[in-house]
Amino acid sequence: MWMGIDLGTQSVRAVVADDGGEILGSGSAPLTGRRDGVRHEQRPLDWWTAVCAAARQALRDCPAPRALAVCATSGTVLLGDREGRPLTPGVMYDDGRAVAEAARAGAPPSWALPKVMWLLREYGGGTGGAVRVMHQADLVLARLAGTPLPTDSSHALKTGYDLERDEWPRRRFGQLGLPDGLFPAVVRPGTRIGEVGRAAAEETGIPAGTPVVAGMTDGCAAQLASGSLTVGSWNSVLGTTLVLKGVTSSPVEDPAGVVYNHRAPDGSWLPGGASGAGGGALTAAFRDADPARLDALARDREPARVVAYPLVATGERFPFVAPEATGFLLGEPASDAEHWLALLTGVGLVERLCLDYLDLLGARPHGRLTFTGGAVRSGYWSRLRADILGRPVYIPQYSEPALGMAVLAAYGAGEDRSLHRAAGRMVRLRHVLRPHPARTAWYTEPYLALVDELERRGWLPGPVAAHARTRTEQP
């Protein structure tokens, strides 16, 4: 038995899977936060409360796990003390207040490093060596073990960790006025870093002594859950937002800093990016909607006559960086069904633009593509996205990042020396979606309209727009 825990934006999810990938126990608990304009915060102790509830549900009717791993949202950060207790709110990945700090750091505002600088300015760094940078997963790991544990290089990436040299860039940090001792020790994902303590065992139901394996960000976890771990394969995880990650033998260089590279536990590279567009736009526009009913109504109205850029909050980070970007509609929906279809289609169009941008960088996103994330619960939306992209798509039986962490726990516990083989054993495919050429042709015109509008607004760089137009003329 292997346990994976996923700290998402809206909930915590825990699963227990056996060595063949069958999920025998699962649990979830909701999360809420504070949104106010570009501000987005959550209470760190709420994460732990939700983990306790989700873990107890997952373990209710199944044996105890042999190991566990935790994933969390990428770029979410807080300050804590040396005992791992939170000193500040958790500043979420899409919080947009650290714009000035981002300019100083030379990093996107969505990254954790500018947020760390903002937190030090806002809450004060006068306590010297008593302050510690903590990522979202670090808070939970500290509670599980009863003491702070090393962070993993995946969560540390957006805090400035140098994956090629395997070290914090201390000289650069000094130039930014960041004190020594602020940043935690770092290990590669899949490393055994501790075990569950007695106090956490009582709260979570996870037996004391259960090994804890260093995890990865939620986007990387979704890639593990997809089984797309060979060079040339790609995974698109769609939940509140959209994340694309692939596998390459070397890092993908992006002068604009839009695409960044994680390091896999086995040493390969996982380039990709995270867009602000995604399913959150549906929730924002239709808070009490019945998705299945609207899917059925939308199906009869294809193709969408309204073009949507379905941004969840202010600011975009992939396939371009535009802190001022906001969602918009080109056209006026005549009904809720048309509005719903426009948003579903808009996410697919942004997904297509992301893949075109990866192609421009030489990442060659033409291998096997999988879909994971909460959006795959809608078979209609998955088919629509496959038609918009014009390529076959593979859907795993279980598509959640928590399963990816169960895979990583099995690998980290030494069950298999190859992460690819561990995933091959535990990840099962449900089916393959093949695009319909006639429907794919429907979406060329709205795709070009979105590209034109994004460029007109000054958000999408001209060379990226030109490459996207050229790609519509290719098979």
MIVO-685481 format. One record per residue: x, y, z of N, C-alpha, C in turn. Coordinates in steps of 0.001 Angstrom, whole numbers, plus 500000, padded with zeros to 6 digits. Example, Ala and Ser with C-alpha at 12.3 -4.5 7.8 and 13.67 -1.06 7.14 Angstrom:
513190494310507800512300495500507800513200496700507800;512850497750507080513670498940507140512900500030507870;
END
This chain:
500837498808500000500000500000500000500878501250500000;500507502224499183501264503478499076500289504645499154;500638505671499934499741506811500108500276508031499379;499373508748498718499698510031498109498747511089498627;499276512270498939498476513379499440498687514571498517;497599515160498073497636516284497133496976517501497771;497764518569497955497236519831498470496876520701497275;495604520821496974495165521620495845494749523017496271;494103523714495368493607525056495670492305525003496452;491433524084496086490104524034496669489897522861497611;490842521909497636490665520756498511491989520032498701;492006519162499699493089518207499911492556516829499571;493350516056498855492947514718498435494012513727498891;493582512606499453494498511544499867494014510226499279;494945509425498761494596508100498244495585507081498772;495111505840498865495965504700499168495809503727498013;496915503415497345496890502537496176497763501321496423;497356500196495836498204499011495953499259499029494860;500078497996494817501225497989493918500831497855492453;499577497495492205499094497436490832498326498658490411;498288499689491290497636500934490942496161501003491274;495626499985491926494217500023492317494065500907493557;493185501902493470492951502791494609491963502112495555;492437501777496748491640501048497720491052501955498793;491577503159498904491045504101499874491267505521499398;490312506392499645490466507787499242489696508681500199;490127509908500284489454510878501125489745512278500644;488875513212500990489091514597500592488499515524501636;488973516740501648488467517766502547488607519113501855;487624519997502002487651521277501271488630522266501869;489067523197501029489893524327501446489232525610500966;489339526635501748488868527951501334490000528949501524;489914530044500832490945531068500944490334532458500900;491204533430500892490769534823500824491245535405499502;490305535795498661490614536467497402490094537895497475;490940538822497083490551540234497055491409540915496001;490865541070494798491659541600493698492781540619493359;494024541101493402495161540237493081495620539447494297;494995539666495435495374538975496660494724537593496722;495511536586497095494978535239497302495799534567498397;495165534371499540495830533764500692494998532604501232;495677531677501924495003530652502693495680530532504053;494947529989505013495494529776506350496272528460506362;497586528495506639498384527262506595497859526149507486;497353526474508664496858525420509546495596524760508997;494887525453508085493752524817507416494219523669506529;495406523812505954495958522723505133496115521468505981;496659521640507184496886520491508040495565519885508497;494613520693508871493303520182509282492677519356508160;492797519843506927492223519121505784492985517828505516;494309517844505682495109516625505500494668515563506502;494473515956507748494043515003508773492712514356508392;491763515168507954490445514644507594490523513725506376;491275514148505347491368513346504123492090512030504379;493159512067505178493921510846505457493073509847506235;492322510325507220491484509407507999490425508746507115;489846509515506201488871508923505275489533507861504408;490721508155503887491397507239502973491766505925503653;492078505994504941492541504803505663491424504059506366;490205504515506191489085503964506949488894502478506691;489033502053505431488711500659505081489845499952504349;491089500370504560492182499704503855493407499628504755;494362498745504426495559498596505247496416499852505247;497317499923506210498201501080506337499217501107505199;499636502301504777500625502405503696502036502101504183;502887501673503250504297501442503553505110502719503452;504607503716502729505289505009502598504296506001502029;504616507294502134503747508332501581504582509468501014;503960510249500128504580511457499576503491512505499411;503898513781499393502969514908499376503305515837498213;502292516265497469502463517309496462501607518505496841;501936519672496271501201520896496586501275521839495398;500561522959495506500551523936494427501926524585494287;502316524813493055503655525320492757503702526839492890;504590527340493750504734528774493935504027529310495161;503326528441495915502682528858497165503713528813498295;503778529877499106504874529995500068504414530760501299;505124530575502387504883531303503631506193531392504393;506195532133505487507319532164506410506922531417507678;507861530621508200507615529883509428508788530035510374;508632529476511561509748529509512505510560528222512377;511576528086513209512483526946513093511840525633513511;510704525695514174509977524476514542508926524107513495;508847524898512415507885524610511363506506525170511600;506386526107512539505097526750512785504947527965511882;503755528183511301503576529306510367503598530648511083;504279531612510468504326532978510978503531533944510119;503144533518508929502417534369507990501306533552507328;500388534200506647499456533442505799500221532729504685;499578531755504087500125531131502885499758531977501681;500773532522501005500536533339499814500473532391498618;499314532341497972499067531330496959499785531636495647;499894530615494830500651530681493585500193531805492659;498894532137492674498382533149491749498181534503492418;498706534682493632498684535993494272499547536949493453;499029538148493192499725539067492275500296540308492913;500574540275494212501020541494494893502513541747494796;503305540747494424504762540895494455505322541356493110;504647542301492471505084542757491144506421543480491224;506576544390492174507841545125492300508980544181492651;508715543228493540509742542262493926510112541352492753;509133541033491927509412540207490751510363540921489800;510170542221489627511065542985488755512493542986489321;512626543122490635513953543097491252514606541725491128;513805540680491301514345539318491291514543538783489880;513922539424488885514000538908487525513241537613487359;512106537503488073511286536294488032509834536691487854;508998535799487315507567536113487182506926536326488550;505895537177488644505215537391489928504596536128490506;504294535149489639503692533908490127504700533018490836;505983533294490703506988532460491348507045532756492835;507627531837493576507667531978495034508708532993495495;509814533140494757510886534024495219510407535461495414;509726536082494461509201537428494722508251537467495916;507471536415496107506553536368497240507320536328498565;508446535594498583509286535563499786509771536972500115;510232537690499093510708539060499307509577539950499799;508391539772499232507234540554499663506864540241501111;506881538955501465506550538556502829507533539146503835;508822539145503486509817539721504387509584541216504570;509195541885503487508927543319503576507649543597504357;506623542795504102505318543029504711505287542651506196;505900541521506512505815541007507880507109541210508673;508174541634507977509419541934508663510310540726508793;511583540926508546512560539852508686513470540080509869;513012540891510831513873541277511936514193540167512909;513510539011512779513803537921513696515025537126513278;515693537556512195516972536971511784516851535498511471;517723534695512121517786533272511806516579532489512249;515626533110512942514439532391513396513417532203512293;513556532934511185512592532847510083513053531809509074;512074531059508562512372530007507597511351530073506459;511824529974505216510926529865504074510317528470504064;509016528421503892508317527136503816507404527136502593;507444526063501838506485525856500774505251525186501358;504185525147500590502934524594501090503125523175501610;503818522342500851504038520960501283504912520888502529;505849521830502691506755521801503842506003521904505159;504945522712505167504157522871506393503544521534506808;503002520817505834502379519522506127503431518497506536;504582518490505859505638517548506204506141517783507624;506283519054508007506731519363509363505731518845510389;504447518946510090503430518437510999503437516909511041;503633516287509901503665514826509867504815514273510701;505993514882510564507189514360511239507368514923512642;506698516036512938506897516683514221508115517570514262;508744517760513124509930518614513005510088518990511538;510675520148511225510867520496509806511736519467509089;511354519164507862512099518234507015512666518998505826;513649518429505127514137519082503904513004519247502891;513070520308502114512125520468501026512647519714499814;511823519580498789512270518910497572512581519944496498;513435519547495547513883520492494524512766520911493593;511681520140493515510554520509492663509817521708493240;509429521644494516508776522797495137509730523977495272;511040523710495388512021524786495580512354525522494292;511984524959493139512368525554491857511940527016491761;510668527310492043510169528679491881510613529600493015;511310529054493982511914529885495025513356530224494655;513788529797493463515097530174492963516138529080493002;515774527875493390516769526795493496517351526470492127;518669526306492068519384526003490825519439524491490655;518610523960489745518522522519489565519752521931488881;520414522709488051521586522183487356522785522075488285;522916523016489223524022522967490181523618522314491503;522332522054491677521810521480492916522210522309494135;521896523604494084522211524477495219521375525747495150;521201526388496302520593527708496329521601528731495801;521176529695494996522091530731494471522362531798495539;523198531480496506523367532333497690523939533708497339;524793533758496337525334535059495949524224535960495440;523354535421494603522235536193494081521288536588495210;521047535672496135520187535985497264520764537129498089;522089537121498248522730538207498984522516539545498309;522571539550496967522343540796496230520915541296496401;519988540366496644518591540731496842518283541045498307;519294540947499158519101541255500572518436540148501361;518500538909500855517893537781501554518928537156502481;518623537036503762519631536599504734519998535124504611;521216534792505077521636533391505134520732532630506105;520536531373505841519732530544506719518245530659506510;517822531469505542516392531650505307515765530453504599;516589529778503777516054528736502907516383527343503445;515468526389503274515661525052503848516643524207503040;517072523110503634517852522112502902516976521506501808;517608521075500727516880520576499557517382519179499187;516445518299498841516780516964498349516021516723497050;516417515710496305515721515366495073514419514644495410;513343514862494643512102514119494861512356512613494870;511598511921495699511778510475495817512744510065496906;513381511047497573514308510763498660513534510524499953;513901509503500698513271509291501999513825510330502974;512948511113503592513398512251504393512973512181505854;512113511247506224511674511182507610510590510147507777;509877510231508899508787509307509155507706510003509971;506528509445509933505389510023510642505597509878512146;505407510985512880505557510971514327504290510548515045;504405510371516363503276509876517147502114510869517175;502420512152517339501345513139517403500565513176516096;501272513162514964500596513171513667499824511883513437;500345510765513937499639509491513784498268509550514444;498195510175515624496920510285516320495935511165515553;496442512202514886495559513126514181495136512623512807;496026511899512128495768511504510741495334510054510578;495665509200511551495419507777511390496525507056510640;497529507784510162498679507158509501499594506620510591;499982505354510562500776504790511653502098505523511861;502468505695513122503771506274513441504866505392512851;505898506041512332507002505315511716506863505117510220;505705505480509638505539505359508189506537506271507483;507361505734506554508348506570505872507700507691505065;508332508864505106507902510028504328508922510254503219;508448510314501987509293510481500798509097511895500256;510191512563499889510107513917499332509257513905498071;508316514856497972507366514870496875507748515804495747;506732516271495027506907517171493892505713518126493863;505735519093492942504594519981492775503420519222492161;502231519818492257501037519119491775501087518834490280;501680519753489503501793519507488065502685518321487762;503811518210488478504700517061488302504023515787488793;503289515893489897502577514728490420501563514213489407;500881515135488742499925514726487715500632514024486570;501851514456486261502597513785485200502936512354485598;503328512154486853503590510790487319502316509955487222;501177510549487590499909509818487541499489509498486116;499980510262485165499624510023483763500413508875483149;501549508543483756502423507528483183503261508030482035;503170509321481699503928509901480582505314510310481078;506210509339481119507521509582481704508667509242480763;508362508922479507509419508692478527509671509986477758;510899510156477265511262511372476545510341511560475339;509776512762475217508874513086474119507404513042474485;507070512481475647505660512423476060505290513674476843;503972514008476837503488515229477479502196514937478214;501970515699479255500738515580480021500140516956480233;498831517040480066498099518272480307497149518034481464;497397518729482574496542518574483748495662519809483857;494360519578483848493397520673483860492514520558485091;492645521557485951491794521679487119491342523119487209;491607523764488338491326525194488456492085525969487401;493346525554487168494174526142486123494718525029485239;495493525407484239496007524469483238497523524368483357;498032523141483465499471522909483563499873521890482503;500901522203481718501446521256480745502885520930481112;503214519640481091504579519206481358504943518063480423;506202518065479992506705516999479145507981516427479707;508560515507478964509813514873479364510838515083478263;511990515641478627513083515845477686514382515368478319;515372515119477474516660514657477990517529515807478470;517192517036478081517939518215478513516955519354478759;517343520382479512516421521476479802516017522224478531;514784522718478501514303523561477408514635525010477750;515365525656476868515773527037477115514687527990476634;514269528886477512513249529879477179513709531244477673;514212532111476760514691533434477196513633534255477914;512356534023477603511290534790478236510961534277479634;511458533110479982511190532563481302509783532046481492;509063531835480405507688531339480508507687529848480839;508532529103480143508672527668480393509832527452481356;509616526645482355510654526330483329510817524815483385;511922524360483931512267522947483904512370522381485313;511527521410485616511702520624486822512678519478486533;513205518898487597514090517745487461513359516524488009;513271515483487193512600514266487631513476513514488622;512892512654489443513686511880490391514785511054489731;514563510631488472515569509810487796516583510630487017;516526511970487100517516512825486458517100513405485131;515995512937484516515522513543483273514887514894483606;514467515622482557513933516972482764512448517012482432;511718517831483176510275517980483003509965519448482707;510112519878481445509783521266481108508281521462481041;507863522681481264506446522969481158506109524335481702;504840524592481805504375525873482306502970525751482855;502568526778483595501247526788484228500508528042483810;499346527864483197498521528978482760497514529347483839;497082530596483836496012531019484735494642530636484227;494546530230482958493269529796482399492943528396482902;491658528088482973491300526747483415489880526659483903;489593525562484606488253525293485072487734526284486101;488629527028486729488192528035487679487293529081487046;487475529316485746486620530283485045485175529796484984;484966528487484916483611527940484927482951528164486287;483727527898487343483196528092488696482853529554488945;483716530451488454483478531881488666482219532358487938;481981531829486742480830532281485950479536531548486303;479653530289486782478475529458487065478661528768488413;478415529485489476478721528975490818477829527793491218;476607527762490790475686526697491198475229525869490004;476064525756489003475660525089487763475732523570487902;475003522898487029475084521451486865475950521204485629;477232520847485806478131520715484644477633519715483610;477081518588484044476620517579483089475490518131482216;474578518881482827473470519457482051473977520474481043;474898521348481480475433522357480568476299521734479481;477015520651479816477776519930478784476837519440477690;475709518852478091474760518319477117474185519423476239;473887520572476833473368521694476052474437522266475124;475680522333475622476766522899474821477080522031473603;476951520721473764477278519797472677476458520101471424;475238520545471606474346520819470467474596522186469846;475525522959470419475763524314469919477165524490469317;477870523403469133479202523499468522479077523877467048;480091524592466520481223525184467242480822526489467927;481590526877468933481279528100469671481413529317468755;480426530205468812480497531431468015481095532578468826;481194532379470149481820533361471033483194532846471424;484205533699471309485573533318471660485865533828473066;486317532918473940486594533273475334488067533104475648;488593534060476408489893533872477060489570533657478542;489541532397479001488972532058480308489990532155481448;490474533345481697491449533544482764490734533572484113;491290532862485087490648532746486394490817534022487208;492037534558487239492330535759488016493176536690487154;493455537876487647494276538820486895495711538299486792;496266538373485572497653537974485359497768536626484668;498639536564483649498900535318482926500390534991482994;500716533678482958502110533246483092502524532196482073;501578531666481287501884530681480254500675530605479328;500886530772478009502132530755477238502802532117477051;502457533079477869503118534383477854503001534949479260;503820535935479575503760536594480878503121537961480697;502007538184481381501299539468481324500581539674482652;501229540349483612500610540539484934499269541258484880;499046542044483826497815542821483737496705542105482975;496956540913482464495973540212481637494722539862482435;493582539971481788492296539597482382491495538784481367;490553538020481844489712537246480948488789538128480132;488348537637478987487429538415478147486635537486477245;485581538039476667484764537364475669484748538208474403;484891537558473257484705538210471959483340537766471443;482365538620471608481003538271471275480160538187472531;478874538091472357477942538068473483477166536757473461;477335535901474480476587534639474495475083534893474582;474336534117473845472890534265473846472232533471474958;472971532585475607472410531745476662473534531243477548;473153530646478673474149530037479547474897528921478819;474195528171477994474836527079477267475920527601476327;475636528714475635476646529297474745477833529839475532;477557530432476687478631530939477535479495529780478034;478855528710478481479570527518478958480446526943477847;479876526817476640480633526287475506481823527184475183;481632528498475249482726529424474959483874529234475947;483558529033477226484599528843478231485312527503478039;484545526436477796485164525131477534486095525207476333;485604525827475269486402525953474047487617526830474294;487439527915475043488544528826475301489705528158475998;489417527286476949490500526556477619491257525695476611;490513525029475721491169524220474696492025525050473757;491568526257473436492344527137472558493632527597473256;493541527922474543494748528295475295495706527100475363;495167525916475557495978524698475592496723524519474267;496025524778473175496659524677471851497771525709471703;497545526921472192498564527960472112499784527590472957;499560526967474103500677526512474936501536525497474186;500900524539473514501649523536472760502381524164471580;501763525155470939502452525855469851503670526610470372;503559527180471560504706527882472133505834526911472462;505498525748472990506514524732473263507209524307471969;506425524197470895507012523853469597507981524941469130;507619526201469348508488527314468977509832527234469700;509819526770470938511048526660471730511865525422471386;511338524583470506512067523376470135511790522198471039;510734522293471865510435521201472788509788520006472085;509287520213470882508719519140470066507641518353470820;506485518974471053505418518313471819504573517369470970;505225516420470286504503515574469343504436514114469768;504935513778470974504821512412471464503443512153472040;503330511101472842502037510754473427501568511851474378;500308512238474243499714513268475084498645512646475962;498730512900477261497701512432478193496982513623478815;495740513394479199494957514373479948494760513845481367;495025514688482354494708514369483734494092515602484387;493751515493485660493130516599486376491626516413486478;491005517257487273489573517131487524488719517245486285;489209517941485244488400518154484047488116516866483281;488922515813483479488676514582482717487402513879483187;486820514344484291485525513784484676484448514116483653;484683515162482867483770515507481777484271514875480487;483637513784480082484031513145478829483832514067477642;482782514897477697482536515832476603483669516834476478;484097517415477588485164518421477532486467517799477025;486769516580477435487990515919476968487946515710475460;486768515273474964486644515084473516486780516400472775;486159517471473332486249518789472720487695519258472649;488437519093473723489850519498473736490661518701472719;490396517401472593491110516587471608490822517079470195;489574517449469919489229517986468605489943519307468345;489984520184469340490647521478469167492137521289468907;492756520337469620494196520096469442494487519292468190;493515518526467731493700517743466516494703516614466662;494677515941467813495632514852468042495036513844469014;495488512577468952494978511579469893495380511924471324;494510511583472232494735511868473644494463510606474460;495336510323475414495215509148476275494698509584477644;493714508860478158493094509177479437493392508045480417;494155508306481493494383507262482495493115506936483268;493080505732483826491918505333484625491799506201485868;492920506436486535492959507332487685493889508479487319;493394509700487423494157510818486857494554511865487883;494527511531489154494750512562490149496205512630490614;496678513837490940498050513982491424498356513134492651;497339512872493497497585512051494685498086510669494300;497591510111493190498109508814492734499563508949492311;499893510080491666501293510304491299502202510274492508;501714510799493638502517510758494860502586509346495433;501561508548495229501638507147495639502696506410494813;502745506714493517503788506139492654505172506549493159;505315507836493484506609508333493958506973507710495306;505977507489496171506240506841497454506773505429497253;506185504699496284506661503347495992508097503376495471;508378504322494594509743504469494061510717504859495167;510335505831495990511227506315497034511484505298498122;510533504394498325510718503355499341511594502220498837;512031502323497579512932501318497032512249500131496413;510934500236496197510210499125495603510658498867494163;511071499926493468511516499800492079512564500866491818;513680500493491231514743501462490969514423502391489805;513438502031488988513057502848487839511703503491488097;511662504821488046510392505522488216509450505177487072;509977505061485871509150504719484716508495503351484898;509235502374485423508652501056485636507620501085486764;507895501861487806506918501974488884505613502563488363;505726503617487549504526504222486978503838503263486007;504637502530485229504053501576484290503257500492484982;503669500144486198502980499120486967501708499657487626;501736500940488019500650501474488833499670502364488068;500016502790486854499144503685486079498432502879485001;497116502950484978496309502219484009495608503191483075;495593502888481787494894503732480829493421503321480725;492541504319480671491104504060480535490724503933479062;491066504942478246490759504897476829491553505945476074;491416505918474745492087506867473857491023507648473097;491174508980473048490273509840472285490956510226470978;490279510013469870490844510366468563490033511519467972;490708512575467526489987513760467048489268513505465732;488186514238465536487443514179464283487952515317463394;488521515011462222489126516061461386488191517220461069;486918516928460812485984518009460465485787518946461651;485683518380462858485512519236464033486793520012464343;487945519393464094489205520111464299489253521355463415;488756521226462176488764522362461249487879523500461747;486835523175462527485963524230463048486722525266463878;487789524818464534488406525651465561489611526463465072;489904526385463779490991527215463248490639528695463346;489423529044462921489028530460462922488967531044464334;488304530388465313488316530962466665489711530990467289;490543530018466942491917530021467460492666531247466953;492556531520465673493234532687465110492663533983465677;491348534000465938490742535200466530491298535448467928;491481534393468721492050534544470061493490535013469982;494270534406469092495676534803468928495763536278468536;494937536691467577494953538092467130494636539042468283;493619538706469070493196539591470157494254539661471265;494859538535471593495913538541472617497106539373472163;497426539291470877498529540109470359498126541582470326;496894541873469925496438543262469845496487543941471209;496191543192472246496206543756473588497619543907474148;498609543436473412499993543587473841500466542526474808;499705541467474978500086540406475921500896539316475237;500485538909474058501144537815473337502212538388472414;503485538025472584504549538549471714504309538200470247;504724539108469368504515538925467934505070537624467382;506325537238467718506860535974467187506048534751467610;505501534778468819504683533649469274503382533609468481;502753534778468278501531534837467494501779534365466062;502899534795465477503214534401464103503408532889463995;504082532295464965504300530849464929502978530100465075;502099530609465934500797529963466104500007530001464794;500069531119464082499353531206462799499947530228461786;501264530136461772501918529227460833501522527791461109;501389527447462383501070526070462749499653525671462310;498756526639462131497421526282461653497447525808460210;498532526110459500498651525699458097499347524368457937;499785523781459066500505522513459041499573521389459453;499851520146459020499026519009459441499105518830460956;
END
